[in-house]
Amino acid sequence: MKTFSLKQTIWLPQPRGKIFAFFSNPGNLDSLTPPWLKFSIVTPTATEIGRGTLLDYRLRLHGLPIRWQSEISLWEPPERFIDRQTIGPFPLGA
């Protein structure tokens, strides 16, 4: 199976900690997702985020319900985090 990587850089005139706080907060995913996908977070938004945290989501694509789960596999605030899909529509390595 081929894998692809997309790397994009953008400069945001804000402190790194503020940017990290926004993108590492699962509650902000709704504002980044198109409304027509009917995205919702199943995991309580008060969940503490760290390495090993599992986050569950739901969305609808063409009316079909899709469950999605991601795991935080790397947590290095305020520098970076990595999440990987554990359940969902992209079967990498399946």
C-alpha positions in Angstrom: 0.0 0.0 0.0 1.4 3.4 -0.9 1.3 6.2 1.6 1.5 9.8 0.9 2.7 12.8 2.9 1.5 16.3 2.6 3.6 19.0 4.3 2.3 22.5 4.5 3.7 25.5 6.3 1.9 28.5 7.5 3.0 31.4 9.7 0.6 32.6 12.3 1.4 35.7 14.2 0.6 34.2 17.6 2.6 32.7 20.4 3.3 29.0 19.8 1.6 28.0 23.1 -1.6 29.7 22.0 -1.5 27.9 18.6 -0.8 24.6 20.3 -3.6 25.1 22.7 -6.1 25.6 19.9 -5.1 22.7 17.7 -4.7 20.3 20.6 -8.2 20.9 21.9 -10.6 18.4 20.4 -13.4 20.8 21.0 -12.0 23.0 18.2 -12.3 20.3 15.6 -15.9 21.2 15.0 -14.9 24.7 13.9 -12.3 23.2 11.5 -14.7 20.7 9.9 -17.2 21.6 7.2 -20.8 21.8 8.7 -22.2 19.4 6.1 -20.2 16.5 7.7 -22.3 16.8 10.9 -19.2 16.2 12.9 -19.5 15.6 16.6 -17.2 14.5 19.4 -18.3 11.5 21.4 -15.5 11.7 24.0 -16.3 14.2 26.8 -14.6 17.5 26.0 -13.2 17.7 29.6 -11.0 14.7 28.9 -7.4 15.4 29.8 -5.2 15.0 26.7 -1.9 13.2 26.8 0.0 10.3 25.2 -2.4 7.4 24.9 -5.6 9.4 25.1 -8.4 7.9 22.9 -10.8 10.4 21.2 -14.0 9.2 19.6 -15.9 11.2 16.9 -18.9 10.8 14.6 -19.7 12.3 11.3 -21.9 11.8 8.3 -20.7 11.5 4.8 -23.4 11.5 2.1 -25.8 10.6 4.9 -23.8 7.5 6.0 -22.7 7.5 9.6 -19.0 7.1 10.2 -17.3 6.4 13.5 -13.8 7.6 14.0 -11.3 7.1 16.8 -7.9 8.6 17.2 -5.1 8.0 19.7 -2.6 10.6 20.8 0.6 8.8 20.1 3.0 11.7 20.9 2.4 14.5 23.3 5.0 17.3 23.6 3.3 20.5 24.5 3.7 23.3 23.4 5.8 22.0 20.5 3.8 19.2 18.9 1.5 16.2 19.1 0.7 13.3 16.8 -2.6 11.6 16.6 -3.3 8.4 14.6 -6.5 6.9 13.5 -7.3 3.6 15.3 -10.9 3.3 13.9 -12.2 5.1 10.9 -12.4 5.4 7.1 -8.7 5.4 6.2 -7.4 1.8 6.6 -3.7 2.4 6.6 -2.0 -0.8 7.5 -5.2 -2.8 7.7 
